[in-house]
Amino acid sequence: MDLTLTQPARAAELSTPHPAASQRIVRVLLFVWTLLIACPIRYWTIDDSIDNTWVFALNYGAAHGLAIGRDLIWTTGPLGYLVFPMDIGHNLAHALLFQCAVWAVLIAIFADLFFRAVLTLRNLAFFTIFFSLSAPLYWFDYMGLENLLLAGALVLLVVDRHRATSGSREFGRYVAALALAGVIPLIKLTGGLLIGGAVVGFLIDRACYQRGKIWRELALAAAVPLGVAAALCWMLLPSLHAFFEYVRGSMDIAAGYSAAMSFAGDPIEFGGVAEALVGFGAFLFFGTKANRRSAWSLAALLSAPLLMSIKHGYVRQDFHVLNFFTFAGLALALAALVLPLGGKRSIVTFLVLLNFGLLSFVYTFAHLDIREAIAESSGLRGIVMAIDALGFTNLRAALPADTAYYPEARVEPEIQALVADSPIASLSIVYSGVVTENLNLRLYPVVQRYVAFTPYLDHRNAAWIRDQGPRYLLFDGLTIDHRQPWAETPAMWLEVYRWYDTRLLGKRSLLLERRAAPRFEKLAAMSRFEARLPDGLEIPPSETPVFWTLRCGFSKTGALENMLLRVPEIRMAADGGAAFRIIPGVLASPIMGNFLPGSLAEFAQLMNPAAPHKAPVERIAFTGPGMAAYQSTCQGDFLVPVPYH
């Protein structure tokens, strides 16, 4: 038989890629897909949503020279506005340069992963699939870039551990991961806690593996992140005091979040958490006897971040559950890099992927617009924004046209005419439209009042009102979660009451104007009392204002709830009226007692010196599922104003 190939047959053979060439092509395609998902290019327009307001405020503050810690307090650090830029001042240009630098870093990390780390194509393929299911984590609530850096740092740690096991470790990956750990908290402090928990787990694993011989790793873990963070703070913050105030303020927001923002959702979603964790555990330990060291190292690395993501996702159990399920996708992606996926493990791999894909569809994509979810998981959303950013001039021209601030949310014309170019601050939860009306906006430290969860945060805003309050304040009377407006930030409202009078009550807003002198000098103690929350408070009768404070610590149950997940809400009602939600921690600051305002009209009446007081409140009642979270007996004071001389 003649085995000589004909010319067409030989051409066909030569044109068919060899298996190695095919694998290289697939590897490159997976690499490109990963880079698209990891694209950090993003920017935002102004709209009339609550979260868009803090994004606007931090952009506005950065453009006007306000420093994090010294002037502004939020969970984001001095690099934060570069993650969610708006076209205010030079923010957009600076942010795009920063985002391009981040992308360059991520490209280097993933190029090392795909082409230098000596990982199989099967492992890289499953990594990319799970990584795509984690994509909404990198777009969550205007943030996400810090989570991309977190993902990059975790990839470096996993590869470093894998290479160390094979005897070919290079410390460059470990040092690079630690350098990223120094950058992340200057974008968002809670992101720093996640990478910090991962680094601690990594070191614990190394200590167990090396029998305590990890002095070099420990020294680097202490020096590199601190050195990077210190260098950046020196460049970005005005003083060391500003840094400490940023850390304290962010930690206060995080500490108060469990009680102030708790929101119960569908209980079945906890079943989803259990299912995801069981699947992750099976992926780590089922059929991995020969790779048990790698499985335990992954467990050590990811346990703390996974637990933190549960708390972050389930304190406020609405779309925030994305935080857990998307981070679980990242955890599975990291595990897929170094664990065996073929042979006897094939069925486990398939079942875990199928199970998590269904969980993602039910619990992640259900909270997103389906087109948005597909765009994020495919990498199209980021790359489309990156392409648009290439035409920078056209982008800047297009962004104002996309602004979605509806007429009914704008400041009334009569208020605009009164204020003119005088300085004004807004007590409303949505106020980004103030600048679209060309008003002269001033920002107080905690840029949205509803986030001033603790006495420290509330007093920062109160001190600003007292010492730097502008001529005018604007308030629309709205609150989140049906909170009691005064009790939401009592220290701040006390200073507003001392220093401002009603100027105009519009259809949607109340305009307050600063007085020449305060209403009263200070508050003096009238009497001290003990009270049980279930019994409520009896307000002493008086024709002049009476204020009260209440100090209630957590019970043992409440302290545990606050640490592990969330504290149920407590509501307050005056004389059997509407029940408003309160934040017990801030009740240590004085609350208006007998003339407590609950509506915009009542605030206007209270702040009007010529208007008679409304009918006095006689009794305050407390109710709600969170009552057991606080001590049975609280300490309180009744106070009265001391006239100003």
Sequence and secondary structure as in RCSB ss.txt:
>XXXX:A:sequence
MDLTLTQPARAAELSTPHPAASQRIVRVLLFVWTLLIACPIRYWTIDDSIDNTWVFALNYGAAHGLAIGRDLIWT
TGPLGYLVFPMDIGHNLAHALLFQCAVWAVLIAIFADLFFRAVLTLRNLAFFTIFFSLSAPLYWFDYMGLENLLL
AGALVLLVVDRHRATSGSREFGRYVAALALAGVIPLIKLTGGLLIGGAVVGFLIDRACYQRGKIWRELALAAAVP
LGVAAALCWMLLPSLHAFFEYVRGSMDIAAGYSAAMSFAGDPIEFGGVAEALVGFGAFLFFGTKANRRSAWSLAA
LLSAPLLMSIKHGYVRQDFHVLNFFTFAGLALALAALVLPLGGKRSIVTFLVLLNFGLLSFVYTFAHLDIREAIA
ESSGLRGIVMAIDALGFTNLRAALPADTAYYPEARVEPEIQALVADSPIASLSIVYSGVVTENLNLRLYPVVQRY
VAFTPYLDHRNAAWIRDQGPRYLLFDGLTIDHRQPWAETPAMWLEVYRWYDTRLLGKRSLLLERRAAPRFEKLAA
MSRFEARLPDGLEIPPSETPVFWTLRCGFSKTGALENMLLRVPEIRMAADGGAAFRIIPGVLASPIMGNFLPGSL
AEFAQLMNPAAPHKAPVERIAFTGPGMAAYQSTCQGDFLVPVPYH
>XXXX:A:secstr
      HHHHHHHHHS  HHHHHHHHHHHHHHHHHHHT        BSSHHHHHHHHHHHHHHTT  BTTTBB S
B TTGGGTS  SSTTHHHHHHHHHHHHHHHHHHHHHHHHHTS   HHHHHHHHHHHHHTGGGGGGGG  HHHHHH
HHHHHHHHHHHHHHHTT   HHHHHHHHHHHHHGGGTBHHHHHHHHHHHHHHHHHHHHHTTT  HHHHHHHHHHH
HHHHHHHHHHH S HHHHHHHHHHHHHHHHHHHHHS B   THHHHHHHHHHHHHHHHHHTT GGGHHHHHHHHH
HHHHHHHHHHHHHHSB SGGGHHHHHHHHHHHHHHHHHS  SGGGHHHHHHHHHHHHHHIIIIIGGGS HHHHHH
HHHTHHHHHHHHHHHSHHHHHHHTGGG B  GGGS  HHHHHHHTTSEEEE SS  THHHHTT EE   SBSSGG
G  SHHHHHHHHHHHHHH  SEEEE    GGGB HHHHSHHHHHHHHHHEEEEEE SS EEEEE SS SEEEEEE
EEEEEE GGG EE    SS  EEEEE  B HHHHHHHHHS    EEEEETT  EEEE GGGGGS EE TT   SH
HHHHHHT TTS   S   EEEEESTTGGGB SSEEEEEEEEEE  
